């Protein structure tokens, strides 16, 4: 369906050239091409310092503004030397938009961003995540666009956003041949059967719907949202047999859940204080025991953050966030309360051509960290040279410590046109 819609948009963008031959200059003025190309190469911190990331990507964007309709199509091309199975050519976005008096509508494959968190997803769950390279990619690259219809009613101090997603899109997880993938060990002699993951059928009843009401007041902004969706991650249901040779049969399935969100932001002097929370109703959680199926529970995610811009091209963002699991049971892998924190500091120097930044994630429960340091130098308009480090540390059972062997130093070149 996404490819079909993209083809329709491309036809609208490019068709009509012969009929409009007499107006070629105006046609060219209304169509714009842009994009970027980048290459990334890394080396592991630990010997023998093999590459962890090695890829080249390009995005081509076509935009057209025909007064009543605005069109956007972007296509990605990628070559990945470390991860097999990556699509060489794929549609990123492809949508049409009409802006009316006090309202607008956008149809097609699009990226929808909610929430106020920095590098953390609390209510920002409309677009499923792509964890092919864990969390080492920027959040803008992690979000997978969805095929949706979005309508906004725009007021002077209040907006209403309504979204319909007819096609389910699951999260993307790293495979076994991926440096970021993981393997599960089983008891000796156990037979393991892995069935295909059952996805929701394409039907009106399996659609996802969302609504957000945002208010903009003097001194603060806030919004409330509801999202009736499918969990982006399948629950690993299984059947265990102890008769004769022991065996386990996995039958992963996606389940419905509802996400209720609330966020708030208030500026004060050089600071912006942010709060965000979401209730996840009907989500399935993994258990510690193979014989016990995943449990359906409710949980509350929360985040408190502070942005500080003291001047001198400095920026400091601190966040504390976590999740509380209601009606917790000891058989669950997740703890009753999980708490983490982030600190993001950046500084621009050399007449704002060089940006130095560092962001650290710390899990209080697992006592492990992920630290990303980056230097971004703008050599000329559109041409950037970047160097950085992705460092994981802590217990190998932790969220970040498990990737310690993937700690890497990397270089990137990016050209935007």
C-alpha positions as CSV (number, residue, x, y, z in Angstrom):
1,X,0.0,0.0,0.0
2,X,2.9,2.4,0.8
3,X,4.5,1.7,-2.6
4,X,1.2,2.3,-4.4
5,X,0.6,5.6,-2.6
6,X,4.2,6.7,-3.3
7,X,3.7,5.9,-7.0
8,X,0.5,7.9,-7.1
9,X,2.3,10.9,-5.5
10,X,5.2,10.6,-7.9
11,X,2.9,10.5,-10.8
12,X,1.2,13.7,-9.6
13,X,4.6,15.3,-9.1
14,X,6.0,14.4,-12.5
15,X,2.9,13.9,-14.8
16,X,1.5,16.7,-16.8
17,X,4.8,17.8,-18.3
18,X,3.5,17.6,-21.9
19,X,0.2,19.3,-21.1
20,X,2.0,22.0,-19.3
21,X,4.8,22.4,-21.8
22,X,3.9,26.0,-22.4
23,X,4.3,26.7,-18.6
24,X,7.6,24.8,-18.0
25,X,9.2,27.7,-16.0
26,X,6.3,27.9,-13.6
27,X,6.3,24.1,-13.2
28,X,10.0,24.1,-12.4
29,X,9.5,26.8,-9.8
30,X,6.9,24.7,-8.0
31,X,8.9,21.5,-7.8
32,X,12.1,21.3,-5.7
33,X,14.6,18.6,-5.2
34,X,16.8,18.2,-2.1
35,X,18.4,15.5,-0.1
36,X,21.6,14.3,1.6
37,X,24.2,11.6,1.3
38,X,26.3,10.2,4.2
39,X,28.9,7.6,5.0
40,X,29.7,6.1,8.4
41,X,32.6,3.9,9.4
42,X,33.5,2.7,12.9
43,X,36.0,0.5,14.8
44,X,35.3,-1.4,17.9
45,X,37.0,-0.1,21.1
46,X,38.1,-3.6,22.0
47,X,40.6,-5.6,20.1
48,X,40.8,-6.7,17.3
49,X,38.9,-3.4,16.6
50,X,36.6,-4.8,13.9
51,X,34.0,-2.5,12.3
52,X,30.7,-2.3,14.2
53,X,29.0,0.1,11.8
54,X,29.8,0.5,8.1
55,X,27.2,1.9,5.8
56,X,26.4,4.6,3.2
57,X,23.0,6.2,2.9
58,X,21.3,8.7,0.5
59,X,17.9,10.4,0.7
60,X,16.3,12.1,-2.2
61,X,13.4,14.4,-1.5
62,X,10.9,15.8,-4.1
63,X,8.5,18.6,-3.0
64,X,5.9,20.5,-4.9
65,X,3.6,23.3,-3.8
66,X,0.5,23.8,-6.0
67,X,-1.4,26.2,-3.7
68,X,-4.2,23.8,-2.8
69,X,-2.0,20.8,-2.5
70,X,1.5,20.3,-1.1
71,X,3.3,17.0,-2.0
72,X,6.3,15.4,-0.5
73,X,8.1,12.1,-1.5
74,X,11.4,10.9,-0.1
75,X,13.3,7.8,-1.1
76,X,16.2,6.2,0.8
77,X,19.1,4.2,-0.7
78,X,21.4,2.3,1.6
79,X,24.4,0.0,1.4
80,X,25.2,-1.7,4.7
81,X,28.4,-3.8,4.9
82,X,27.8,-5.1,8.4
83,X,24.1,-6.0,8.4
84,X,22.6,-8.3,5.8
85,X,19.0,-7.9,4.6
86,X,18.9,-4.1,4.7
87,X,16.8,-2.7,1.8
88,X,18.9,-1.2,-0.9
89,X,16.0,1.1,-1.9
90,X,13.0,2.1,0.2
91,X,10.3,4.7,0.5
92,X,10.8,6.9,3.5
93,X,7.8,9.3,3.2
94,X,5.2,10.0,0.6
95,X,2.2,12.2,1.4
96,X,-0.2,14.9,0.1
97,X,-1.3,17.8,2.3
98,X,-4.0,20.4,2.0
99,X,-4.2,23.5,4.3
100,X,-7.6,25.1,4.8
101,X,-8.8,28.0,6.9
102,X,-8.2,26.7,10.5
103,X,-7.5,23.1,9.5
104,X,-5.3,20.9,7.5
105,X,-5.2,17.3,6.3
106,X,-2.2,15.0,5.4
107,X,-2.6,11.7,3.6
108,X,0.1,9.0,3.0
109,X,3.3,7.7,4.6
110,X,4.5,10.2,7.1
111,X,6.5,10.7,10.3
112,X,4.4,11.8,13.3
113,X,6.1,13.1,16.4
114,X,4.5,13.5,19.8
115,X,5.8,14.4,23.2
116,X,8.6,16.6,24.6
117,X,11.3,14.1,25.7
118,X,14.9,14.3,24.4
119,X,16.0,11.0,23.0
120,X,13.3,9.1,25.0
121,X,9.9,7.9,23.9
122,X,7.1,8.3,26.4
123,X,4.0,9.4,24.4
124,X,6.0,9.5,21.1
125,X,4.7,6.0,20.0
126,X,2.8,6.8,16.8
127,X,5.8,5.7,14.8
128,X,7.3,2.4,15.8
129,X,11.1,2.2,16.4
130,X,13.8,0.7,14.2
131,X,16.4,-0.9,16.5
132,X,18.5,-2.4,13.8
133,X,21.5,-0.7,15.3
134,X,20.1,-0.5,18.8
135,X,19.8,3.2,20.0
136,X,23.1,4.4,18.3
137,X,21.1,6.1,15.5
138,X,19.5,9.5,16.1
139,X,15.9,9.3,17.1
140,X,14.9,10.9,13.8
141,X,16.4,7.8,12.1
142,X,14.9,5.4,14.6
143,X,11.3,6.4,13.9
144,X,9.6,4.3,11.1
145,X,7.0,6.4,9.2
146,X,3.4,5.1,9.1
147,X,0.8,5.1,6.5
148,X,-1.9,7.4,7.9
149,X,-4.5,10.1,7.5
150,X,-4.0,13.1,9.8
151,X,-6.4,15.9,10.3
152,X,-5.8,19.0,12.5
153,X,-8.2,21.6,13.6
154,X,-6.2,24.7,14.4
155,X,-7.4,27.3,16.8
156,X,-5.8,30.5,18.3
157,X,-4.9,28.8,21.6
158,X,-5.9,25.1,21.0
159,X,-5.4,22.4,18.4
160,X,-7.1,19.1,17.9
161,X,-5.2,16.4,16.0
162,X,-6.8,13.2,14.8
163,X,-5.0,10.2,13.2
164,X,-6.2,7.1,11.4
165,X,-3.6,4.4,10.6
166,X,-5.2,1.6,8.5
167,X,-2.0,-0.5,8.1
168,X,-0.1,-2.0,11.0
169,X,3.6,-1.4,11.2
170,X,5.7,-3.3,13.7
171,X,9.0,-2.4,15.4
172,X,12.2,-3.6,13.7
173,X,14.6,-5.7,15.9
174,X,18.1,-6.8,15.1
175,X,18.5,-10.3,13.6
176,X,20.9,-12.9,14.8
177,X,23.5,-12.1,12.1
178,X,23.5,-8.5,13.3
179,X,26.2,-7.2,15.7
180,X,23.4,-5.8,17.8
181,X,21.4,-9.1,17.9
182,X,21.3,-11.4,20.8
183,X,21.0,-15.2,21.2
184,X,19.0,-17.2,23.7
185,X,20.5,-20.3,25.3
186,X,18.3,-23.3,26.0
187,X,18.6,-26.3,28.2
188,X,20.5,-29.2,26.7
189,X,18.2,-31.6,24.7
190,X,15.3,-29.2,24.4
191,X,13.6,-28.9,21.1
192,X,12.7,-25.3,20.2
193,X,10.1,-24.5,17.5
194,X,9.7,-20.9,16.4
195,X,6.5,-20.1,14.5
196,X,6.1,-17.0,12.3
197,X,4.8,-13.9,14.1
198,X,1.1,-13.4,13.5
199,X,0.4,-9.8,12.4
200,X,-3.1,-8.2,12.4
201,X,-5.0,-8.7,9.2
202,X,-5.6,-5.6,7.0
203,X,-9.2,-4.6,7.9
204,X,-11.1,-1.6,9.2
205,X,-11.5,-3.2,12.6
206,X,-7.7,-3.6,12.9
207,X,-7.0,0.1,12.3
208,X,-5.2,2.3,14.8
209,X,-6.7,5.6,15.8
210,X,-5.2,8.5,17.9
211,X,-6.3,11.9,19.0
212,X,-4.4,14.7,20.8
213,X,-5.7,18.0,22.2
214,X,-3.1,20.7,22.7
215,X,-3.5,24.0,24.5
216,X,-1.1,27.0,24.2
217,X,-1.5,29.4,27.1
218,X,0.4,32.4,28.4
219,X,3.4,30.8,30.2
220,X,2.8,27.1,29.5
221,X,1.9,24.5,26.9
222,X,0.1,21.2,27.5
223,X,-1.6,18.4,25.7
224,X,-3.6,15.3,26.4
225,X,-3.7,12.3,24.0
226,X,-5.2,8.9,23.5
227,X,-3.9,6.2,21.1
228,X,-5.8,2.9,20.4
229,X,-3.1,0.8,18.9
230,X,-1.3,-2.5,18.5
231,X,1.8,-3.1,20.6
232,X,4.8,-2.6,18.3
233,X,6.5,-5.6,19.9
234,X,5.0,-9.1,19.7
235,X,4.3,-11.1,22.9
236,X,6.2,-14.4,22.9
237,X,3.4,-16.9,23.7
238,X,4.6,-20.5,24.0
239,X,3.6,-24.0,24.7
240,X,6.0,-26.2,26.8
241,X,5.9,-30.0,26.6
242,X,7.6,-32.2,29.2
243,X,6.2,-35.4,27.9
244,X,9.1,-37.4,26.3
245,X,11.9,-35.1,25.0
246,X,11.2,-31.6,26.4
247,X,10.2,-29.0,23.8
248,X,8.9,-25.5,23.6
249,X,6.8,-24.0,20.7
250,X,6.8,-20.2,20.4
251,X,3.8,-18.4,18.7
252,X,4.5,-14.6,18.8
253,X,1.4,-12.4,18.5
254,X,0.7,-8.7,18.6
255,X,-1.9,-7.4,21.0
256,X,-4.2,-4.4,21.3
257,X,-3.4,-1.8,23.9
258,X,-4.4,1.8,24.7
259,X,-1.9,4.6,25.5
260,X,-3.2,7.7,27.4
261,X,-0.8,10.6,27.4
262,X,-0.3,13.9,29.1
263,X,2.6,16.4,28.6
264,X,3.4,19.9,30.0
265,X,6.1,22.5,29.4
266,X,6.7,25.8,31.1
267,X,9.5,28.3,30.3
268,X,11.1,30.3,33.1
269,X,14.1,32.6,32.5
270,X,16.8,30.5,30.8
271,X,15.0,27.3,31.7
272,X,12.2,25.2,30.2
273,X,10.7,22.6,32.6
274,X,9.0,19.6,31.0
275,X,6.8,16.8,32.3
276,X,5.4,13.9,30.3
277,X,3.5,10.8,31.3
278,X,1.7,7.9,29.6
279,X,-0.5,5.1,30.8
280,X,-0.1,1.8,28.8
281,X,-3.2,-0.2,29.2
282,X,-3.2,-3.9,28.3
283,X,0.5,-4.4,27.5
284,X,2.1,-7.8,27.7
285,X,5.2,-8.3,29.8
286,X,7.7,-11.2,29.5
287,X,8.1,-13.7,32.4
288,X,11.2,-15.3,33.9
289,X,9.9,-18.8,33.6
290,X,9.6,-20.6,30.3
291,X,6.4,-22.4,31.4
292,X,4.6,-19.1,32.2
293,X,3.1,-17.1,29.3
294,X,3.6,-13.3,29.1
295,X,1.3,-11.4,31.5
296,X,-1.1,-8.7,30.5
297,X,-0.6,-5.6,32.7
298,X,-1.0,-1.9,32.9
299,X,1.9,0.4,33.4
300,X,2.7,4.2,33.7
301,X,5.7,5.8,32.1
302,X,6.8,9.2,33.3
303,X,9.5,11.8,32.6
304,X,10.6,15.1,34.2
305,X,13.1,17.3,32.3
306,X,14.8,20.6,32.4
307,X,16.4,22.5,29.5
308,X,18.9,25.2,30.3
309,X,20.3,27.7,27.7
310,X,22.7,29.9,29.7
311,X,24.0,31.7,26.7
312,X,27.3,31.5,24.9
313,X,25.9,28.8,22.6
314,X,25.7,26.3,25.5
315,X,22.8,23.9,25.9
316,X,22.1,21.6,28.9
317,X,19.2,19.1,29.0
318,X,18.7,16.8,32.1
319,X,15.9,14.2,32.4
320,X,14.7,11.7,34.9
321,X,12.3,9.1,33.6
322,X,10.9,5.6,34.4
323,X,8.1,3.2,34.4
324,X,5.8,1.8,37.2
325,X,4.2,-1.5,36.6
326,X,0.8,-1.9,38.3
327,X,-0.1,-5.2,40.0
328,X,3.4,-6.5,39.7
329,X,4.2,-10.2,40.0
330,X,7.5,-11.7,40.9
331,X,7.6,-13.9,37.8
332,X,7.9,-10.9,35.5
333,X,11.3,-9.9,34.0
334,X,10.4,-6.2,34.4
335,X,10.8,-4.7,37.9
336,X,8.0,-2.9,39.6
337,X,9.8,0.4,39.1
338,X,12.5,1.1,36.6
339,X,14.3,4.5,36.7
340,X,16.8,6.0,34.3
341,X,18.3,9.5,33.7
342,X,19.9,11.4,30.9
343,X,22.2,14.3,30.6
344,X,22.8,16.1,27.2
345,X,25.4,18.9,27.0
346,X,26.3,20.8,23.8
347,X,28.5,23.8,22.9
348,X,29.0,25.6,19.6
349,X,32.5,27.1,18.9
350,X,34.5,28.5,16.0
351,X,31.7,30.9,15.0
352,X,29.1,28.1,15.4
353,X,30.8,25.9,12.8
354,X,31.8,23.2,15.3
355,X,29.3,21.6,17.7
356,X,30.6,19.6,20.6
357,X,28.1,17.4,22.4
358,X,27.8,14.5,24.7
359,X,24.7,12.6,26.0
360,X,24.7,9.9,28.6
361,X,21.9,7.4,29.5
362,X,22.1,5.8,33.0
363,X,19.9,3.0,34.2
364,X,19.5,3.2,38.0
365,X,18.2,-0.3,38.2
366,X,20.8,-2.0,36.0
367,X,23.6,0.5,36.9
368,X,24.8,0.6,33.3
369,X,25.4,3.4,30.9
370,X,25.4,4.5,27.3
371,X,27.5,7.5,26.4
372,X,27.6,9.2,23.0
373,X,30.2,11.9,22.4
374,X,30.2,13.8,19.1
375,X,32.0,16.6,17.2
376,X,30.2,18.0,14.2
377,X,32.2,20.4,12.0
378,X,30.4,22.3,9.2
379,X,33.2,22.6,6.6
380,X,31.0,24.5,4.2
381,X,27.3,24.9,3.4
382,X,25.8,21.5,3.6
383,X,29.1,19.6,4.1
384,X,29.7,18.2,7.6
385,X,32.5,16.1,9.0
386,X,31.7,14.2,12.2
387,X,33.7,12.1,14.7
388,X,32.3,10.4,17.8
389,X,32.2,7.5,20.2
390,X,29.4,5.2,21.4
391,X,30.4,3.7,24.7
392,X,28.5,1.1,26.6
393,X,29.4,0.0,30.1
394,X,27.9,-2.0,33.0
395,X,26.5,-5.4,33.7
396,X,26.0,-7.6,30.7
397,X,22.5,-8.4,31.8
398,X,21.6,-4.6,31.7
399,X,19.9,-2.6,29.0
400,X,23.2,-1.0,27.9
401,X,25.9,-3.2,29.4
402,X,24.9,-6.1,27.1
403,X,26.3,-4.1,24.2
404,X,29.7,-3.3,25.8
405,X,31.6,-5.3,23.2
406,X,30.0,-3.0,20.6
407,X,31.5,0.2,22.0
408,X,32.9,2.0,19.0
409,X,34.7,5.0,17.6
410,X,33.3,6.3,14.4
411,X,33.6,8.9,11.6
412,X,30.9,10.3,9.4
413,X,30.7,12.5,6.3
414,X,27.4,14.1,5.4
415,X,26.5,16.3,2.5
416,X,23.1,18.0,2.2
417,X,21.9,19.5,-1.1
